[in-house]
Amino acid sequence: MSFSALALSPEVLRSVRDRGHHQPTPIQADAIPVALAGRDLVASAGTGSGKTAAFLLPLLNRLHANGARGLAAMILAPTRELAAQIGREFSLLARNTRFRAAVVVGGESINRQVRELRTAQVVIACPGRLIDHLERGEVKLDRIGLVVIDEADRMLDMGFLPQLRRVLRMVKGPHQTLMFSATMDASVEGVASEFLREPARVNIGRISTPPASIRQSIYPVTAENKGPLLLKLLGGGEVDRAIVFTRTKSRADRAAKLLTRNGIKAAAIHGDRSQNQRNAALAGFHRGHFTVLVATDVAARGLDVPDVSHVINFDLPDSSDSYIHRIGRTARMGKSGVALSFAMPGDGTALRDIERTLGMKLERTRFEGFETPDLEHPKSSAVAKQRPVHHRPLRGRPQGRGFFARRKHAR
C-alpha cells in the first residue's frame, strides 16, 4: 500500500512525499483509515512505529476538509520533549497548508504561547500548562472537533489523570478522540471507556517487544568500572550518536561532565534542567553538536532523533517497560541500532524481569581489561577483585563503592 491509496488531500500527500515517505508503516496503514472515517480510536504499537504521523495526517486532512477557523484540534502529551517533537513533525507535514500549531508546555514564555494560540488551529500541550491557560481565560475548547491523547500510558504513569480528566471534560461539543499508547493496562482502558465512544482498536505487533533490528547485549560490570567502561565504549569509534540513560538526575549530570572532560561532546537532559537548557541540549543533539545525550527516563519517550546508533543503559532500569522504551530511541522507522546495558550483580532481579518480558536471554559481553562479575550468582562474585583500570577520576571526588560515589576521605 502507498500513501496515495489513503484518502488524504493533495496538500497533505505532497507534504508526505516531501518528507521522503511513500509507504505507510503498519500502524499508519491501519489507524489512518479509521481516523479518516471519523471513528474514535484506541491504537497501540511499539516505539518507533510511526504513531505521530498516524494521528497527524488524518488531523491535517480533517482541518483541510472542514476549512478550520480558530482552535479546532487538541493533542495532549505527557512531556515537554514529546510535545515539542509533535510540534516539529506538525510543521513539516503542514508545510503545504495554512494551518498552524501552538505548543503549550511549562518552562517557556506563557505570553509567547498566548500569541501563538491566537492564530493556531491546533494546540499541542501538556495538561498542566494547558490548564494554566484555561484558568486565565486565554484559550477555549468549545470548538475542538478532534482530540488526540498521545502516550496515554506514560501520562497516567506520571500522575496526570486528574488534569487529563479536567481538560477532556471541558471539550463540550461533538468531537472525535484518538488515543495512542505503547501499552494497554487497566488504567488506560479506564480512560478509553470514560471518554471514547465505541472506539475501533488497532494493535500492531507485540507491544512488549522492541524492534527486532536492535542488537541487544549486557555488559556485566562493577560500580567502580561503570565510568571507565562508558568511556571505552564511546571512545572506540563505533558510536555515531548515542543516548546514555542514568537512574537519577545527579548521575546524568556527573556522567555528562565525565564525558566532556574526556573529549566526548555530551549534554545532559532531565527534570531539573531549565526548559532553555533542555531545548539547547536537544537542538545540539539534533544538529550533531553533541554526539551523546545523557538522560533520565524523562526522555525515554518523546525523543525522536534520526540515526541514533546506540542506546546505553548506564544504570539498568527497574522495569522491563522502561527498558523497552529506552532502547526504542534507536532503530527508529525500521533502521538498525544497538542497545548496550551495564548490569551489576545486584541488578539480577531487574535483568531477569527484562529477559522474561523479552522471552529471551540477552547476550553477555565482556570488554577486554575489565573483570566480568557473575550476574547469576552475585554472592559468589561479591568478593571478586577488579583488575586495576587506569582512568581519569572525577575531579575533587574520591572513588568509593561506586564510580560516582560521594564519600569523605582522609586528607
C-alpha positions as CSV (number, residue, x, y, z in Angstrom):
1,M,0.0,0.0,0.0
2,S,1.2,3.5,-0.7
3,F,0.1,6.8,0.9
4,S,-1.7,7.7,-2.3
5,A,-4.1,4.8,-1.6
6,L,-5.3,6.6,1.5
7,A,-8.0,9.2,1.2
8,L,-5.7,12.1,2.0
9,S,-5.9,15.6,0.5
10,P,-3.4,16.5,-2.2
11,E,-1.8,19.1,0.1
12,V,-1.2,16.5,2.8
13,L,0.1,13.9,0.3
14,R,2.6,16.4,-1.1
15,S,3.9,17.1,2.4
16,V,4.3,13.3,3.0
17,R,6.3,12.9,-0.2
18,D,8.4,16.0,0.7
19,R,9.3,14.1,3.9
20,G,10.5,11.2,1.7
21,H,7.8,8.8,2.8
22,H,6.0,6.7,0.2
23,Q,4.6,3.7,2.1
24,P,2.8,3.8,5.5
25,T,4.1,1.8,8.4
26,P,1.7,-0.9,9.8
27,I,0.2,1.4,12.5
28,Q,-0.3,4.2,9.9
29,A,-1.9,1.8,7.4
30,D,-4.4,0.5,10.0
31,A,-5.1,3.7,12.0
32,I,-5.4,6.4,9.3
33,P,-8.4,4.9,7.5
34,V,-10.2,4.5,10.9
35,A,-9.4,8.1,11.9
36,L,-10.5,9.4,8.4
37,A,-13.8,7.7,8.8
38,G,-14.5,9.8,11.9
39,R,-14.5,6.9,14.5
40,D,-12.9,7.1,17.9
41,L,-9.8,5.0,18.0
42,V,-7.5,3.2,20.6
43,A,-4.2,2.3,19.0
44,S,-1.2,0.6,20.4
45,A,2.1,-0.1,18.8
46,G,5.8,-0.4,19.7
47,T,8.2,2.5,19.9
48,G,9.5,3.9,16.6
49,S,6.4,2.7,14.7
50,G,5.3,6.0,13.2
51,K,2.5,6.7,15.6
52,T,2.9,10.5,15.4
53,A,2.1,10.6,11.6
54,A,-0.7,8.1,12.2
55,F,-2.7,10.8,14.0
56,L,-1.2,14.0,12.4
57,L,-2.1,13.0,8.9
58,P,-5.8,12.4,9.5
59,L,-5.9,15.5,11.7
60,L,-4.5,17.7,8.9
61,N,-6.9,16.1,6.5
62,R,-9.8,16.9,8.7
63,L,-8.7,20.5,9.1
64,H,-8.4,20.9,5.4
65,A,-11.8,19.3,4.7
66,N,-13.6,21.5,7.3
67,G,-11.8,24.7,6.5
68,A,-10.9,25.1,10.2
69,R,-11.1,28.6,11.7
70,G,-9.9,29.1,15.2
71,L,-8.8,26.3,17.5
72,A,-10.2,23.0,16.1
73,A,-7.9,20.2,17.4
74,M,-6.0,19.4,20.6
75,I,-3.1,17.0,21.1
76,L,-2.2,16.1,24.7
77,A,1.3,14.8,25.5
78,P,2.9,13.8,28.8
79,T,6.2,15.5,28.5
80,R,7.6,18.8,27.1
81,E,10.0,16.9,24.8
82,L,7.2,14.8,23.3
83,A,5.0,17.9,22.7
84,A,7.9,19.7,21.1
85,Q,8.6,16.7,18.8
86,I,5.0,16.6,17.8
87,G,5.2,20.3,17.0
88,R,8.2,19.8,14.8
89,E,6.5,17.0,12.9
90,F,3.4,19.0,12.5
91,S,5.3,21.9,10.9
92,L,6.8,19.5,8.4
93,L,3.6,17.8,7.5
94,A,1.6,21.1,7.4
95,R,4.1,22.9,5.2
96,N,1.7,22.8,2.2
97,T,-1.3,24.0,4.2
98,R,-2.1,27.2,6.0
99,F,-2.5,25.5,9.4
100,R,-0.5,26.4,12.5
101,A,0.0,24.7,15.8
102,A,0.8,26.3,19.2
103,V,3.0,24.2,21.5
104,V,1.9,24.9,25.1
105,V,4.3,23.5,27.8
106,G,5.7,24.6,31.1
107,G,9.0,26.3,31.5
108,E,8.5,28.6,28.4
109,S,7.1,32.1,27.9
110,I,3.4,32.0,28.6
111,N,3.0,35.3,26.7
112,R,4.5,33.9,23.6
113,Q,2.2,30.9,23.9
114,V,-0.8,33.2,24.1
115,R,0.2,35.0,20.9
116,E,0.6,31.6,19.1
117,L,-2.8,30.4,20.4
118,R,-4.5,33.4,18.8
119,T,-3.6,32.2,15.3
120,A,-3.4,28.5,15.8
121,Q,-5.8,25.8,14.6
122,V,-4.1,23.1,16.7
123,V,-2.9,23.2,20.3
124,I,-0.2,20.7,21.3
125,A,0.0,20.7,25.1
126,C,1.0,19.1,28.3
127,P,-2.1,19.1,30.6
128,G,-0.7,21.2,33.4
129,R,0.2,24.2,31.3
130,L,-3.0,24.0,29.2
131,I,-5.0,24.2,32.5
132,D,-3.0,27.4,33.3
133,H,-4.2,28.9,30.0
134,L,-7.7,27.8,30.6
135,E,-7.8,29.3,34.1
136,R,-6.5,32.6,32.7
137,G,-9.2,32.6,30.1
138,E,-6.7,32.7,27.2
139,V,-7.9,29.5,25.4
140,K,-11.3,27.9,24.9
141,L,-12.0,24.4,23.9
142,D,-15.6,24.9,22.7
143,R,-14.7,24.4,19.0
144,I,-12.4,21.4,19.4
145,G,-13.6,18.7,17.0
146,L,-10.6,16.3,17.3
147,V,-8.8,15.3,20.5
148,V,-5.6,13.2,20.4
149,I,-4.2,11.6,23.6
150,D,-0.6,10.5,22.9
151,E,1.4,8.2,25.1
152,A,-1.6,7.6,27.3
153,D,0.1,5.0,29.5
154,R,3.0,7.3,30.2
155,M,0.6,10.2,31.0
156,L,-1.1,8.0,33.6
157,D,2.2,6.7,35.0
158,M,3.2,10.3,35.6
159,G,0.0,11.0,37.6
160,F,-1.7,13.2,35.1
161,L,-5.1,11.5,35.3
162,P,-6.8,14.4,37.3
163,Q,-5.5,17.0,34.9
164,L,-6.4,14.8,31.9
165,R,-10.0,14.4,33.1
166,R,-10.3,18.1,33.8
167,V,-9.2,19.1,30.3
168,L,-11.2,16.5,28.5
169,R,-14.4,17.4,30.4
170,M,-14.0,21.0,29.0
171,V,-14.4,19.8,25.4
172,K,-18.2,20.1,25.3
173,G,-19.1,19.8,21.7
174,P,-19.2,16.7,19.4
175,H,-15.7,15.5,18.8
176,Q,-13.6,12.6,17.7
177,T,-11.0,11.2,20.1
178,L,-7.9,9.2,19.1
179,M,-5.9,7.6,21.9
180,F,-2.4,6.2,21.3
181,S,-0.5,4.1,23.9
182,A,2.5,1.9,23.9
183,T,0.9,-0.4,26.4
184,M,-2.7,-1.2,27.3
185,D,-3.3,-1.7,31.0
186,A,-6.4,-1.3,33.2
187,S,-5.8,2.4,33.7
188,V,-5.6,3.1,30.0
189,E,-8.7,1.0,29.3
190,G,-10.5,3.0,32.0
191,V,-9.7,6.3,30.3
192,A,-10.8,4.8,27.0
193,S,-14.2,3.7,28.4
194,E,-14.7,7.0,30.1
195,F,-14.0,9.4,27.2
196,L,-14.2,7.4,23.9
197,R,-17.4,6.3,22.1
198,E,-17.3,2.7,20.9
199,P,-13.7,3.1,19.7
200,A,-12.1,1.0,17.0
201,R,-9.0,-0.8,18.1
202,V,-5.7,-1.2,16.3
203,N,-2.9,-3.3,17.8
204,I,0.4,-3.7,15.9
205,G,2.8,-6.5,17.0
206,R,3.8,-7.4,20.5
207,I,3.8,-4.2,22.4
208,S,6.2,-5.5,25.0
209,T,8.8,-6.4,22.4
210,P,11.4,-3.9,21.0
211,P,12.1,-3.9,17.2
212,A,14.0,-7.0,16.1
213,S,16.5,-4.7,14.3
214,I,18.0,-3.7,17.7
215,R,21.1,-5.7,18.7
216,Q,20.9,-6.0,22.5
217,S,23.7,-7.1,24.9
218,I,24.5,-6.9,28.6
219,Y,27.9,-5.8,30.0
220,P,28.4,-7.3,33.5
221,V,30.3,-4.7,35.4
222,T,31.0,-3.5,39.0
223,A,30.0,0.0,40.1
224,E,33.7,1.2,40.1
225,N,34.2,0.4,36.5
226,K,31.0,1.8,35.0
227,G,32.6,5.1,34.2
228,P,35.7,3.7,32.6
229,L,33.7,1.2,30.6
230,L,31.4,4.0,29.3
231,L,34.5,6.0,28.2
232,K,35.9,2.9,26.4
233,L,32.7,2.2,24.6
234,L,32.1,5.8,23.5
235,G,35.7,6.4,22.6
236,G,36.0,3.3,20.4
237,G,34.9,5.0,17.1
238,E,31.9,2.7,16.6
239,V,29.3,5.0,18.1
240,D,27.9,7.7,15.8
241,R,25.2,9.1,18.1
242,A,24.2,7.8,21.4
243,I,21.7,8.3,24.3
244,V,23.0,7.2,27.7
245,F,20.4,6.6,30.4
246,T,21.0,7.0,34.1
247,R,18.8,6.4,37.1
248,T,19.0,9.8,38.7
249,K,19.4,13.5,37.6
250,S,22.6,13.9,39.6
251,R,24.2,10.9,37.9
252,A,23.2,12.2,34.5
253,D,25.0,15.5,35.2
254,R,28.1,13.7,36.5
255,A,28.2,11.3,33.6
256,A,27.9,14.2,31.1
257,K,30.7,16.1,32.8
258,L,32.9,12.9,32.8
259,L,32.4,12.5,29.1
260,T,33.0,16.2,28.4
261,R,36.3,16.2,30.4
262,N,37.4,13.2,28.3
263,G,36.9,14.9,25.0
264,I,33.4,13.5,24.2
265,K,30.8,16.1,23.3
266,A,27.9,15.4,25.6
267,A,24.9,17.2,27.2
268,A,22.5,16.2,30.0
269,I,18.8,16.4,29.9
270,H,16.5,15.8,32.9
271,G,13.7,17.3,35.0
272,D,16.0,19.7,37.0
273,R,17.3,21.4,33.8
274,S,15.6,24.6,32.8
275,Q,13.5,24.4,29.6
276,N,16.0,26.6,27.8
277,Q,18.8,24.1,28.8
278,R,16.7,21.1,27.7
279,N,15.9,22.8,24.4
280,A,19.5,23.6,23.8
281,A,20.6,20.1,24.6
282,L,18.0,18.6,22.2
283,A,18.8,21.1,19.5
284,G,22.5,20.4,19.8
285,F,21.9,16.7,19.7
286,H,19.7,17.0,16.6
287,R,22.3,19.1,14.8
288,G,25.2,16.9,15.7
289,H,26.9,19.4,18.1
290,F,26.7,16.7,20.8
291,T,27.3,13.1,20.0
292,V,26.0,11.9,23.3
293,L,22.8,12.8,25.2
294,V,22.8,11.7,28.8
295,A,19.2,11.4,30.1
296,T,17.0,10.2,32.8
297,D,13.7,8.5,32.0
298,V,12.1,11.9,31.3
299,A,13.5,11.4,27.8
300,A,12.7,7.7,27.4
301,R,9.6,8.7,25.4
302,G,9.2,11.6,23.2
303,L,12.7,11.7,21.8
304,D,12.7,11.1,18.1
305,V,16.2,11.9,16.8
306,P,17.1,10.3,13.5
307,D,20.0,7.9,13.3
308,V,20.7,7.2,17.0
309,S,23.1,4.4,16.6
310,H,23.4,3.3,20.2
311,V,21.4,3.4,23.5
312,I,23.5,2.7,26.6
313,N,21.8,1.9,29.9
314,F,24.5,3.2,32.3
315,D,22.0,2.2,35.0
316,L,19.8,-0.8,34.3
317,P,16.1,0.3,34.7
318,D,13.9,-1.2,37.3
319,S,11.1,-2.3,34.9
320,S,11.0,-4.1,31.6
321,D,8.7,-1.4,30.2
322,S,11.3,1.3,31.0
323,Y,13.9,-0.8,29.3
324,I,11.9,-1.2,26.1
325,H,11.0,2.4,25.9
326,R,14.6,3.4,26.5
327,I,16.1,1.2,23.8
328,G,13.3,2.2,21.4
329,R,15.2,5.5,20.9
330,T,17.4,3.6,18.4
331,A,16.3,1.6,15.3
332,R,13.6,4.1,14.5
333,M,11.4,3.6,11.4
334,G,12.9,0.2,10.5
335,K,16.5,1.1,10.9
336,S,19.0,-0.9,12.9
337,G,20.5,0.0,16.2
338,V,22.5,-1.2,19.2
339,A,21.4,-1.3,22.9
340,L,24.1,-1.9,25.5
341,S,23.2,-2.3,29.2
342,F,25.5,-2.2,32.2
343,A,24.5,-4.8,34.8
344,M,25.9,-5.3,38.3
345,P,25.4,-8.4,40.5
346,G,22.7,-6.6,42.4
347,D,20.7,-6.0,39.2
348,G,19.8,-9.7,38.8
349,T,16.1,-9.3,39.6
350,A,15.6,-6.4,37.2
351,L,17.6,-8.2,34.5
352,R,15.5,-11.4,34.9
353,D,12.3,-9.4,34.6
354,I,13.5,-7.8,31.4
355,E,14.6,-11.1,29.9
356,R,11.3,-12.7,30.9
357,T,9.4,-10.0,29.2
358,L,11.5,-10.2,26.0
359,G,11.3,-14.0,26.0
360,M,15.0,-14.4,25.6
361,K,18.3,-14.4,27.4
362,L,20.4,-11.4,26.4
363,E,23.9,-11.9,25.3
364,R,26.6,-11.2,28.0
365,T,29.6,-9.3,26.6
366,R,33.0,-9.0,28.1
367,F,35.2,-5.9,27.4
368,E,38.9,-6.6,27.4
369,G,40.6,-5.3,30.5
370,F,37.5,-5.5,32.7
371,E,36.7,-8.3,35.2
372,T,33.3,-9.8,34.5
373,P,31.2,-10.3,37.7
374,D,28.8,-13.2,37.9
375,L,25.3,-11.9,37.5
376,E,23.6,-15.2,38.0
377,H,25.3,-15.9,41.4
378,P,26.0,-12.4,42.8
379,K,27.1,-13.7,46.2
380,S,29.9,-15.7,44.8
381,S,31.2,-12.7,42.9
382,A,30.9,-10.2,45.7
383,V,34.5,-10.8,46.7
384,A,35.9,-10.7,43.2
385,K,38.6,-8.2,42.8
386,Q,38.7,-5.9,39.8
387,R,41.8,-5.6,37.7
388,P,43.3,-2.1,38.0
389,V,41.9,0.2,35.4
390,H,43.6,3.5,34.6
391,H,41.2,6.3,34.1
392,R,40.8,10.0,34.7
393,P,39.0,10.3,38.1
394,L,36.2,12.8,38.7
395,R,37.9,16.0,39.8
396,G,37.7,16.5,43.5
397,R,35.6,13.4,44.1
398,P,37.2,10.3,45.7
399,Q,36.3,6.9,44.5
400,G,34.0,5.0,46.8
401,R,31.9,1.9,46.4
402,G,30.5,3.3,43.1
403,F,32.2,5.3,40.3
404,F,30.0,8.3,41.2
405,A,30.1,7.7,45.0
406,R,30.5,10.8,47.2
407,R,32.3,10.0,50.4
408,K,34.7,11.9,52.6
409,H,38.2,10.6,52.8
410,A,41.2,11.2,55.0
411,R,43.4,14.1,53.8
